Amino acid sequence: MLSEEVVKAVFPFLEGTDLVSCMGVSKRWREIAQDDYLWKCLCAKRWPSTCKRPSPPTVTYYKLFQTFHKRQQGRTLLPPRLSFNELEFYIDIWTEDTLIFSEVVPGPVLEKGIGVPPSGVGDMLRFHLESPEYKMTLPVEPRFSIPESQTVSVSVLVGRKDSDRVARVIDKSKFDYVDRTAYRALAYDYLDFSPFYPFVAGIRAWISLLFMDCGNEGVIDVFGIEMDFCNNANSKEEVLWLLDMLDWK
């Protein structure tokens, strides 16, 4: 074992995570590592102003560092006030001025998604659809084909059956990007949130046309639709909370 003098000389040069690891070596090392002077030095590197008063802002500098040195992850989300059973989605798709898809989609149908990808789907898209990550997808029956040269746009509204109110998700946005590798055409719009959430902004809703090659160059064969909010909502509960915060009219 290192002498106590050496330990006391080395500890001030350690990072917080290493100092915590040292606390598990022995009872004596733990006593030395708990010296609040060491944690004051770490706090001085990260938040110098906290060391300009005679005492720490919290009970100890150790508590200050342990509480705020990294962002809290994995917070438990309260149960959402909405359910997919109370929602229905109004999806309309145009090519130029011609309506090619128009459906009222019950929430449970969008939640259930595409069970088994149809044959002929590209490997990358198949891997995405079969992955365990949460997603909202809709099989398109009958399928429709779109020439890539045409301008395609989409609108999505969501309705609440519990209160007869409607919110906008996407407003006549164009599918500006076609990813041939992932077999997806993408459109997006920024969500409108209720005035009760003034600091929530800049979150985009994405709609993807899921397609496969139909044998005709420059034409995509659409078999499904996907809606997502990227990393802003990665679970059913997060999606429902996000929808609940929309500007319902």
C-alpha positions in Angstrom: 0.0 0.0 0.0 1.1 3.5 -0.7 2.1 5.6 2.3 -0.4 8.1 3.5 1.8 11.0 2.5 2.0 9.8 -1.1 -1.7 9.3 -1.2 -2.4 12.8 0.0 0.0 14.2 -2.5 -1.5 12.3 -5.5 -5.2 12.7 -4.7 -5.4 16.5 -5.5 -4.4 15.7 -9.1 -7.2 13.2 -9.7 -10.5 13.8 -11.5 -13.7 13.3 -9.6 -14.5 9.9 -11.0 -11.0 8.6 -10.1 -11.3 10.0 -6.6 -14.6 8.2 -6.1 -12.9 5.0 -7.3 -10.2 5.5 -4.7 -12.8 5.7 -2.0 -13.6 2.0 -2.5 -10.0 0.8 -2.0 -9.9 1.0 1.8 -11.4 2.7 4.8 -8.4 5.0 5.2 -8.4 6.0 1.5 -12.1 6.8 1.8 -11.4 9.0 4.8 -8.7 10.8 2.9 -10.7 11.2 -0.3 -13.7 12.6 1.7 -11.5 15.6 2.6 -13.7 18.5 1.4 -10.6 20.4 0.3 -10.1 17.9 -2.5 -13.6 18.4 -3.7 -13.3 22.2 -3.4 -10.3 22.0 -5.8 -12.5 20.1 -8.3 -15.3 22.6 -7.9 -12.9 25.4 -8.4 -11.9 24.0 -11.8 -15.6 23.7 -12.9 -17.3 26.5 -11.1 -14.7 28.9 -9.8 -17.2 31.4 -8.4 -18.5 28.8 -5.9 -15.2 29.0 -4.1 -15.3 32.8 -3.6 -17.4 32.6 -0.4 -16.3 31.3 3.0 -18.5 28.2 2.8 -19.8 26.1 -0.1 -23.3 26.8 -1.6 -24.3 23.3 -0.4 -23.5 21.4 2.8 -20.1 20.4 1.4 -18.1 20.8 -1.9 -18.3 17.0 -2.2 -22.1 17.1 -2.4 -21.9 20.0 -4.8 -19.7 18.2 -7.2 -21.5 14.9 -7.0 -24.8 16.5 -7.6 -24.0 18.7 -10.6 -20.9 17.4 -12.3 -22.9 15.5 -14.9 -26.4 15.7 -16.3 -29.0 13.4 -14.7 -30.0 10.5 -17.1 -32.9 8.1 -17.0 -35.4 10.3 -15.1 -38.7 8.5 -14.6 -41.4 10.0 -16.8 -44.8 10.4 -15.3 -47.6 8.5 -17.0 -48.9 10.5 -20.0 -52.4 12.0 -19.8 -53.1 10.9 -23.4 -53.4 7.4 -24.9 -53.4 6.3 -28.6 -56.9 5.1 -28.1 -58.0 8.8 -27.8 -56.2 9.9 -30.9 -56.7 9.8 -34.7 -54.4 11.1 -37.3 -55.6 12.9 -40.5 -52.9 12.2 -43.2 -53.2 13.7 -46.7 -50.6 13.5 -49.5 -50.5 15.3 -52.8 -48.5 15.1 -56.0 -48.6 18.6 -57.4 -52.3 19.4 -57.0 -53.6 15.8 -57.1 -54.6 14.0 -53.9 -53.0 10.6 -53.9 -53.5 9.5 -50.3 -56.1 10.6 -47.7 -56.8 8.6 -44.6 -58.1 9.0 -41.0 -55.8 6.7 -39.1 -56.8 5.6 -35.6 -54.1 6.0 -33.0 -53.9 2.2 -32.3 -53.3 1.5 -36.0 -50.3 3.9 -36.1 -49.1 2.5 -32.8 -49.3 -1.2 -34.0 -47.3 -0.3 -37.2 -46.1 -2.5 -40.0 -46.0 -6.0 -38.6 -43.9 -7.8 -41.3 -42.1 -5.8 -44.0 -43.3 -6.8 -47.5 -41.0 -8.8 -49.7 -38.6 -6.8 -51.8 -37.8 -4.2 -49.2 -34.2 -3.1 -49.1 -32.0 -4.6 -46.3 -31.4 -1.3 -44.6 -35.1 -0.4 -44.4 -36.0 -3.9 -43.3 -33.4 -3.7 -40.5 -34.9 -0.4 -39.4 -38.5 -1.7 -39.4 -37.5 -4.9 -37.5 -35.4 -3.1 -34.9 -36.7 -2.8 -31.4 -36.6 1.0 -31.3 -40.0 2.7 -30.9 -41.5 3.8 -34.1 -44.9 4.7 -35.6 -45.6 3.2 -39.0 -48.6 2.7 -41.2 -48.9 0.1 -44.0 -50.3 1.7 -47.2 -53.0 -0.3 -49.0 -53.2 -0.1 -51.9 -49.7 1.0 -52.6 -49.1 4.0 -54.8 -46.2 4.9 -57.1 -44.7 8.4 -57.5 -42.4 9.7 -60.2 -39.4 11.4 -58.4 -39.7 14.3 -60.8 -43.0 15.4 -59.2 -43.4 17.6 -56.2 -45.0 15.7 -53.3 -46.3 17.3 -50.1 -48.0 16.1 -46.9 -50.3 17.5 -44.2 -51.0 15.8 -40.9 -53.5 16.8 -38.2 -54.1 14.9 -35.0 -57.5 14.8 -33.3 -58.5 14.1 -29.7 -61.7 12.1 -29.3 -61.9 12.8 -25.6 -62.3 16.6 -26.2 -63.1 17.1 -29.9 -60.0 19.2 -30.4 -57.4 19.1 -33.2 -53.7 20.1 -33.4 -51.4 20.5 -36.4 -48.4 18.3 -36.8 -47.3 19.0 -40.4 -48.7 21.7 -42.7 -48.3 21.0 -46.5 -44.6 20.2 -46.2 -42.7 18.9 -49.2 -40.8 15.7 -49.5 -37.6 17.5 -50.3 -35.1 14.7 -49.7 -35.1 11.1 -51.1 -32.7 8.8 -49.5 -32.1 6.0 -52.0 -29.9 4.1 -49.6 -32.5 4.0 -46.8 -35.5 3.9 -49.2 -37.2 6.8 -47.5 -38.5 10.1 -48.8 -38.6 12.7 -46.0 -40.6 15.8 -45.1 -40.8 17.8 -41.8 -42.4 20.7 -40.1 -41.9 22.4 -36.7 -44.5 21.6 -34.1 -46.8 24.3 -32.7 -46.9 24.1 -28.9 -49.5 25.4 -26.4 -48.8 28.8 -24.8 -48.6 26.9 -21.6 -45.2 25.6 -22.7 -43.4 28.9 -23.8 -39.9 27.4 -23.5 -40.6 24.4 -25.7 -39.8 25.1 -29.4 -37.8 24.0 -32.3 -39.0 20.4 -32.3 -39.6 18.9 -35.7 -42.1 16.2 -36.8 -40.9 14.0 -39.6 -43.0 12.0 -42.1 -41.3 9.4 -44.2 -42.6 7.6 -47.3 -41.2 4.1 -47.1 -40.7 2.7 -50.6 -39.1 0.0 -52.7 -37.9 -0.1 -56.3 -40.7 -1.0 -58.7 -38.5 -1.6 -61.7 -39.2 1.7 -63.4 -36.3 4.1 -63.1 -37.2 7.4 -61.4 -40.4 6.0 -59.8 -40.8 4.9 -56.2 -43.3 2.3 -55.0 -44.7 3.5 -51.6 -45.8 0.7 -49.2 -45.7 2.5 -45.9 -45.6 5.8 -43.9 -43.6 6.6 -40.8 -43.9 9.5 -38.4 -41.3 10.3 -35.8 -39.8 13.2 -33.7 -36.1 12.1 -34.0 -34.4 12.1 -30.6 -37.0 14.3 -29.0 -39.3 11.4 -28.3 -37.9 7.9 -28.3 -40.7 6.0 -26.5 -44.5 5.7 -26.5 -44.7 7.7 -23.3 -42.5 10.5 -24.7 -44.5 10.7 -27.9 -47.7 11.0 -26.0 -46.4 13.7 -23.8 -45.1 15.6 -26.8 -48.5 15.4 -28.5 -50.2 16.5 -25.3 -48.2 19.7 -25.3 -49.4 20.7 -28.8 -51.5 23.8 -29.4 -54.9 22.0 -29.4 -57.8 24.0 -30.9 
